[in-house]
Amino acid sequence: SNDRTNYYIDVPVNGLDLALFLDSDRMGFLLDAMPPEQVNSQRDVVKNERRQSYENRPYGMASLEIDKMLWPMNHPYNWPVIGYMEDLTAATQADVVEFFKKYYVPANASLVVAGDIDYDKTQAQVEKWFSDVPKGLAVERVKAPEASLTSVKRATLTDKVSLPRLYLAWITPALYAPGDAALDVLSIVLAGGKNS
């Protein structure tokens, strides 16, 4: 999402130890096993994901264009989460390592374990697997500038699709802010089903 990266691991309760090991290993020791060739391989994976999710998908570029129209240039939501091809191509192993060391550390992470678990046993497992992962530095939170629309903006994208599609978008209150829930309900009533 624009605000975070989520990793989900769904396992039966007897697989919790393995899931915690995998997450702690990724967070603490992935960089040790990432030579430049692997960075290049993963870069190609991300570029392919961009092609599949946006560039080669019907109507795929619309969301990227809408974000550019809604948010000012200096707002973090103006930039696509997946990035631009030229930036993906230009990213070096050092760039990847620096980014990972800054953002993918315990000081910038939350861990949620939910299910039919024994709390004390789970806490001991978490401490066992994450105690040797370096904490990292606290990440300074981005203070996004205020965003508002002062006029109607329109754009037409041409694509190889069977049917035209119309998007209408507004800047709304932040998640959980006053007005957010009411606008969610309104959105469902206006656009949430066949009878909308």
Phi and psi in degrees as GROMACS dihedral restraints (atoms count N, CA, C in turn):
[ dihedral_restraints ]
;  ai    aj    ak    al  type     phi  dphi    fc
    3     4     5     6     1   -64.0    20    10
    4     5     6     7     1   -23.5    20    10
    6     7     8     9     1  -107.8    20    10
    7     8     9    10     1   -17.0    20    10
    9    10    11    12     1  -164.7    20    10
   10    11    12    13     1   166.6    20    10
   12    13    14    15     1  -111.3    20    10
   13    14    15    16     1   128.9    20    10
   15    16    17    18     1  -109.8    20    10
   16    17    18    19     1   134.1    20    10
   18    19    20    21     1  -115.5    20    10
   19    20    21    22     1   127.4    20    10
   21    22    23    24     1  -115.9    20    10
   22    23    24    25     1   135.6    20    10
   24    25    26    27     1  -131.4    20    10
   25    26    27    28     1   114.6    20    10
   27    28    29    30     1  -100.4    20    10
   28    29    30    31     1   117.2    20    10
   30    31    32    33     1  -139.2    20    10
   31    32    33    34     1   156.3    20    10
   33    34    35    36     1   -66.8    20    10
   34    35    36    37     1   160.7    20    10
   36    37    38    39     1   -56.2    20    10
   37    38    39    40     1   -30.9    20    10
   39    40    41    42     1   -76.0    20    10
   40    41    42    43     1    -4.8    20    10
   42    43    44    45     1  -101.4    20    10
   43    44    45    46     1     3.3    20    10
   45    46    47    48     1   -61.0    20    10
   46    47    48    49     1   -41.9    20    10
   48    49    50    51     1   -59.6    20    10
   49    50    51    52     1   -43.3    20    10
   51    52    53    54     1   -65.0    20    10
   52    53    54    55     1   -43.0    20    10
   54    55    56    57     1   -61.5    20    10
   55    56    57    58     1   -43.1    20    10
   57    58    59    60     1   -65.4    20    10
   58    59    60    61     1   -40.4    20    10
   60    61    62    63     1   -59.8    20    10
   61    62    63    64     1   -47.5    20    10
   63    64    65    66     1   -60.8    20    10
   64    65    66    67     1   -44.5    20    10
   66    67    68    69     1   -66.0    20    10
   67    68    69    70     1   -42.5    20    10
   69    70    71    72     1   -68.7    20    10
   70    71    72    73     1   -36.2    20    10
   72    73    74    75     1   -65.4    20    10
   73    74    75    76     1   -42.8    20    10
   75    76    77    78     1   -62.5    20    10
   76    77    78    79     1   -46.1    20    10
   78    79    80    81     1   -69.9    20    10
   79    80    81    82     1   -39.0    20    10
   81    82    83    84     1   -95.2    20    10
   82    83    84    85     1   -25.2    20    10
   84    85    86    87     1  -136.4    20    10
   85    86    87    88     1     7.0    20    10
   87    88    89    90     1   -60.9    20    10
   88    89    90    91     1   -40.9    20    10
   90    91    92    93     1   -62.7    20    10
   91    92    93    94     1   -30.8    20    10
   93    94    95    96     1   -63.9    20    10
   94    95    96    97     1   -23.4    20    10
   96    97    98    99     1  -112.7    20    10
   97    98    99   100     1    28.1    20    10
   99   100   101   102     1  -122.3    20    10
  100   101   102   103     1    83.3    20    10
  102   103   104   105     1   -73.0    20    10
  103   104   105   106     1   165.8    20    10
  105   106   107   108     1   -53.6    20    10
  106   107   108   109     1   -35.4    20    10
  108   109   110   111     1   -62.1    20    10
  109   110   111   112     1   -37.1    20    10
  111   112   113   114     1   -72.2    20    10
  112   113   114   115     1   -35.3    20    10
  114   115   116   117     1   -60.9    20    10
  115   116   117   118     1   -43.9    20    10
  117   118   119   120     1   -62.7    20    10
  118   119   120   121     1   -40.7    20    10
  120   121   122   123     1   -63.1    20    10
  121   122   123   124     1   -45.2    20    10
  123   124   125   126     1   -68.2    20    10
  124   125   126   127     1   -33.8    20    10
  126   127   128   129     1   -58.6    20    10
  127   128   129   130     1   -44.4    20    10
  129   130   131   132     1   -63.4    20    10
  130   131   132   133     1   -35.4    20    10
  132   133   134   135     1   -63.5    20    10
  133   134   135   136     1   -45.5    20    10
  135   136   137   138     1   -66.8    20    10
  136   137   138   139     1   -41.0    20    10
  138   139   140   141     1   -62.9    20    10
  139   140   141   142     1   -39.2    20    10
  141   142   143   144     1   -66.5    20    10
  142   143   144   145     1   -38.1    20    10
  144   145   146   147     1   -62.0    20    10
  145   146   147   148     1   -40.2    20    10
  147   148   149   150     1   -62.6    20    10
  148   149   150   151     1   -43.6    20    10
  150   151   152   153     1   -61.6    20    10
  151   152   153   154     1   -45.5    20    10
  153   154   155   156     1   -67.7    20    10
  154   155   156   157     1   -39.8    20    10
  156   157   158   159     1   -84.9    20    10
  157   158   159   160     1   -24.8    20    10
  159   160   161   162     1  -130.0    20    10
  160   161   162   163     1   -62.1    20    10
  162   163   164   165     1   -68.4    20    10
  163   164   165   166     1   -36.4    20    10
  165   166   167   168     1  -106.5    20    10
  166   167   168   169     1     6.9    20    10
  168   169   170   171     1   -98.7    20    10
  169   170   171   172     1   134.8    20    10
  171   172   173   174     1   -54.4    20    10
  172   173   174   175     1   132.3    20    10
  174   175   176   177     1    64.9    20    10
  175   176   177   178     1     9.7    20    10
  177   178   179   180     1   -64.1    20    10
  178   179   180   181     1   -34.1    20    10
  180   181   182   183     1   -80.3    20    10
  181   182   183   184     1    -9.5    20    10
  183   184   185   186     1   -60.4    20    10
  184   185   186   187     1   -45.6    20    10
  186   187   188   189     1   -63.8    20    10
  187   188   189   190     1   -36.2    20    10
  189   190   191   192     1   -67.1    20    10
  190   191   192   193     1   -40.0    20    10
  192   193   194   195     1   -68.2    20    10
  193   194   195   196     1   -40.7    20    10
  195   196   197   198     1   -60.6    20    10
  196   197   198   199     1   -43.7    20    10
  198   199   200   201     1   -62.0    20    10
  199   200   201   202     1   -39.2    20    10
  201   202   203   204     1   -65.4    20    10
  202   203   204   205     1   -31.7    20    10
  204   205   206   207     1   -79.7    20    10
  205   206   207   208     1   -34.4    20    10
  207   208   209   210     1   -78.8    20    10
  208   209   210   211     1   -40.3    20    10
  210   211   212   213     1  -106.6    20    10
  211   212   213   214     1   139.6    20    10
  213   214   215   216     1   -64.3    20    10
  214   215   216   217     1   159.6    20    10
  216   217   218   219     1   -54.6    20    10
  217   218   219   220     1   -35.8    20    10
  219   220   221   222     1   -88.7    20    10
  220   221   222   223     1     9.7    20    10
  222   223   224   225     1   -94.8    20    10
  223   224   225   226     1   137.2    20    10
  225   226   227   228     1   -63.3    20    10
  226   227   228   229     1   -22.7    20    10
  228   229   230   231     1   -78.0    20    10
  229   230   231   232     1   -10.6    20    10
  231   232   233   234     1   -70.2    20    10
  232   233   234   235     1   -25.0    20    10
  234   235   236   237     1   -93.8    20    10
  235   236   237   238     1   130.9    20    10
  237   238   239   240     1   -68.1    20    10
  238   239   240   241     1   139.1    20    10
  240   241   242   243     1   -54.8    20    10
  241   242   243   244     1   -41.4    20    10
  243   244   245   246     1   -76.7    20    10
  244   245   246   247     1   -14.1    20    10
  246   247   248   249     1    86.8    20    10
  247   248   249   250     1  -173.8    20    10
  249   250   251   252     1  -108.6    20    10
  250   251   252   253     1   150.4    20    10
  252   253   254   255     1   -55.2    20    10
  253   254   255   256     1   -43.8    20    10
  255   256   257   258     1   -64.1    20    10
  256   257   258   259     1   -33.1    20    10
  258   259   260   261     1   -75.0    20    10
  259   260   261   262     1   -38.2    20    10
  261   262   263   264     1   -62.7    20    10
  262   263   264   265     1   -39.9    20    10
  264   265   266   267     1   -65.5    20    10
  265   266   267   268     1   -39.1    20    10
  267   268   269   270     1   -80.6    20    10
  268   269   270   271     1   -17.6    20    10
  270   271   272   273     1   -63.3    20    10
  271   272   273   274     1   129.3    20    10
  273   274   275   276     1   -95.5    20    10
  274   275   276   277     1   170.5    20    10
  276   277   278   279     1   -60.5    20    10
  277   278   279   280     1   -38.7    20    10
  279   280   281   282     1   -61.7    20    10
  280   281   282   283     1   -39.3    20    10
  282   283   284   285     1   -61.7    20    10
  283   284   285   286     1   -44.8    20    10
  285   286   287   288     1   -64.0    20    10
  286   287   288   289     1   -45.2    20    10
  288   289   290   291     1   -63.0    20    10
  289   290   291   292     1   -45.0    20    10
  291   292   293   294     1   -61.0    20    10
  292   293   294   295     1   -45.3    20    10
  294   295   296   297     1   -61.2    20    10
  295   296   297   298     1   -47.8    20    10
  297   298   299   300     1   -60.8    20    10
  298   299   300   301     1   -45.9    20    10
  300   301   302   303     1   -66.1    20    10
  301   302   303   304     1   -26.0    20    10
  303   304   305   306     1   -82.3    20    10
  304   305   306   307     1   -44.0    20    10
  306   307   308   309     1  -104.9    20    10
  307   308   309   310     1   -28.1    20    10
  309   310   311   312     1  -101.5    20    10
  310   311   312   313     1    59.9    20    10
  312   313   314   315     1  -132.0    20    10
  313   314   315   316     1   158.4    20    10
  315   316   317   318     1   -56.2    20    10
  316   317   318   319     1   -32.5    20    10
  318   319   320   321     1   -65.0    20    10
  319   320   321   322     1   -15.3    20    10
  321   322   323   324     1  -122.9    20    10
  322   323   324   325     1    26.8    20    10
  324   325   326   327     1  -133.8    20    10
  325   326   327   328     1   157.3    20    10
  327   328   329   330     1  -126.0    20    10
  328   329   330   331     1   143.0    20    10
  330   331   332   333     1  -120.5    20    10
  331   332   333   334     1   128.4    20    10
  333   334   335   336     1  -121.4    20    10
  334   335   336   337     1   127.0    20    10
  336   337   338   339     1  -119.8    20    10
  337   338   339   340     1   120.3    20    10
  339   340   341   342     1  -130.8    20    10
  340   341   342   343     1   146.7    20    10
  342   343   344   345     1   137.1    20    10
  343   344   345   346     1  -162.3    20    10
  345   346   347   348     1   -83.9    20    10
  346   347   348   349     1    74.1    20    10
  348   349   350   351     1  -116.5    20    10
  349   350   351   352     1   159.0    20    10
  351   352   353   354     1   -92.3    20    10
  352   353   354   355     1   116.9    20    10
  354   355   356   357     1   -56.9    20    10
  355   356   357   358     1   -51.1    20    10
  357   358   359   360     1   -64.1    20    10
  358   359   360   361     1   -42.0    20    10
  360   361   362   363     1   -64.7    20    10
  361   362   363   364     1   -41.6    20    10
  363   364   365   366     1   -65.0    20    10
  364   365   366   367     1   -42.4    20    10
  366   367   368   369     1   -61.4    20    10
  367   368   369   370     1   -40.5    20    10
  369   370   371   372     1   -64.9    20    10
  370   371   372   373     1   -39.3    20    10
  372   373   374   375     1   -65.4    20    10
  373   374   375   376     1   -41.9    20    10
  375   376   377   378     1   -61.5    20    10
  376   377   378   379     1   -46.8    20    10
  378   379   380   381     1   -62.3    20    10
  379   380   381   382     1   -39.7    20    10
  381   382   383   384     1   -59.6    20    10
  382   383   384   385     1   -46.7    20    10
  384   385   386   387     1   -86.4    20    10
  385   386   387   388     1   -24.7    20    10
  387   388   389   390     1  -107.4    20    10
  388   389   390   391     1    -6.6    20    10
  390   391   392   393     1   -65.1    20    10
  391   392   393   394     1   -27.8    20    10
  393   394   395   396     1   -97.6    20    10
  394   395   396   397     1     6.3    20    10
  396   397   398   399     1   -85.2    20    10
  397   398   399   400     1   122.1    20    10
  399   400   401   402     1   -56.2    20    10
  400   401   402   403     1   135.2    20    10
  402   403   404   405     1   -61.9    20    10
  403   404   405   406     1   -39.3    20    10
  405   406   407   408     1    82.0    20    10
  406   407   408   409     1   173.1    20    10
  408   409   410   411     1   -89.5    20    10
  409   410   411   412     1   150.6    20    10
  411   412   413   414     1   -64.2    20    10
  412   413   414   415     1   140.8    20    10
  414   415   416   417     1   -93.9    20    10
  415   416   417   418     1   128.0    20    10
  417   418   419   420     1   -70.1    20    10
  418   419   420   421     1   128.3    20    10
  420   421   422   423     1   -71.2    20    10
  421   422   423   424     1   138.7    20    10
  423   424   425   426     1   -74.0    20    10
  424   425   426   427     1   131.1    20    10
  426   427   428   429     1  -100.8    20    10
  427   428   429   430     1    99.9    20    10
  429   430   431   432     1   -72.9    20    10
  430   431   432   433     1   139.4    20    10
  432   433   434   435     1   -69.4    20    10
  433   434   435   436     1   157.3    20    10
  435   436   437   438     1   -60.0    20    10
  436   437   438   439     1   143.6    20    10
  438   439   440   441     1  -125.1    20    10
  439   440   441   442     1   133.3    20    10
  441   442   443   444     1  -150.0    20    10
  442   443   444   445     1   152.9    20    10
  444   445   446   447     1  -102.6    20    10
  445   446   447   448     1   128.3    20    10
  447   448   449   450     1  -104.6    20    10
  448   449   450   451     1    -3.9    20    10
  450   451   452   453     1  -157.4    20    10
  451   452   453   454     1   167.6    20    10
  453   454   455   456     1   -77.4    20    10
  454   455   456   457     1   134.0    20    10
  456   457   458   459     1  -115.7    20    10
  457   458   459   460     1   139.6    20    10
  459   460   461   462     1  -132.4    20    10
  460   461   462   463     1   145.4    20    10
  462   463   464   465     1  -147.4    20    10
  463   464   465   466     1   149.3    20    10
  465   466   467   468     1  -122.0    20    10
  466   467   468   469     1   125.2    20    10
  468   469   470   471     1  -109.5    20    10
  469   470   471   472     1   135.2    20    10
  471   472   473   474     1  -103.3    20    10
  472   473   474   475     1   132.6    20    10
  474   475   476   477     1  -145.6    20    10
  475   476   477   478     1   167.3    20    10
  477   478   479   480     1   -88.7    20    10
  478   479   480   481     1    83.5    20    10
  480   481   482   483     1  -131.4    20    10
  481   482   483   484     1   157.9    20    10
  483   484   485   486     1   -76.5    20    10
  484   485   486   487     1   -37.8    20    10
  486   487   488   489     1  -127.6    20    10
  487   488   489   490     1   143.7    20    10
  489   490   491   492     1   -69.9    20    10
  490   491   492   493     1   157.5    20    10
  492   493   494   495     1  -135.9    20    10
  493   494   495   496     1   141.4    20    10
  495   496   497   498     1  -113.4    20    10
  496   497   498   499     1   129.6    20    10
  498   499   500   501     1  -113.6    20    10
  499   500   501   502     1   135.6    20    10
  501   502   503   504     1  -122.0    20    10
  502   503   504   505     1   131.1    20    10
  504   505   506   507     1  -140.2    20    10
  505   506   507   508     1   146.5    20    10
  507   508   509   510     1  -135.5    20    10
  508   509   510   511     1   157.4    20    10
  510   511   512   513     1   -83.6    20    10
  511   512   513   514     1   127.8    20    10
  513   514   515   516     1  -118.4    20    10
  514   515   516   517     1   172.3    20    10
  516   517   518   519     1   -59.8    20    10
  517   518   519   520     1   154.2    20    10
  519   520   521   522     1   -62.0    20    10
  520   521   522   523     1   159.6    20    10
  522   523   524   525     1   -52.6    20    10
  523   524   525   526     1   129.6    20    10
  525   526   527   528     1    70.9    20    10
  526   527   528   529     1     2.0    20    10
  528   529   530   531     1   -79.2    20    10
  529   530   531   532     1   159.7    20    10
  531   532   533   534     1   -53.9    20    10
  532   533   534   535     1   133.2    20    10
  534   535   536   537     1    96.8    20    10
  535   536   537   538     1   -20.9    20    10
  537   538   539   540     1   -62.6    20    10
  538   539   540   541     1   -50.6    20    10
  540   541   542   543     1   -65.1    20    10
  541   542   543   544     1   -42.2    20    10
  543   544   545   546     1   -61.6    20    10
  544   545   546   547     1   -40.8    20    10
  546   547   548   549     1   -71.3    20    10
  547   548   549   550     1   -29.7    20    10
  549   550   551   552     1   -62.1    20    10
  550   551   552   553     1   -45.5    20    10
  552   553   554   555     1   -62.4    20    10
  553   554   555   556     1   -46.4    20    10
  555   556   557   558     1   -59.3    20    10
  556   557   558   559     1   -41.7    20    10
  558   559   560   561     1   -61.3    20    10
  559   560   561   562     1   -41.8    20    10
  561   562   563   564     1   -66.0    20    10
  562   563   564   565     1   -42.0    20    10
  564   565   566   567     1   -64.7    20    10
  565   566   567   568     1   -43.3    20    10
  567   568   569   570     1   -79.7    20    10
  568   569   570   571     1   -31.4    20    10
  570   571   572   573     1  -139.6    20    10
  571   572   573   574     1    15.7    20    10
  573   574   575   576     1   -93.0    20    10
  574   575   576   577     1    -0.3    20    10
  576   577   578   579     1  -166.2    20    10
  577   578   579   580     1  -175.9    20    10
  579   580   581   582     1   -62.5    20    10
  580   581   582   583     1   -31.2    20    10
  582   583   584   585     1   -94.2    20    10
  583   584   585   586     1     6.8    20    10
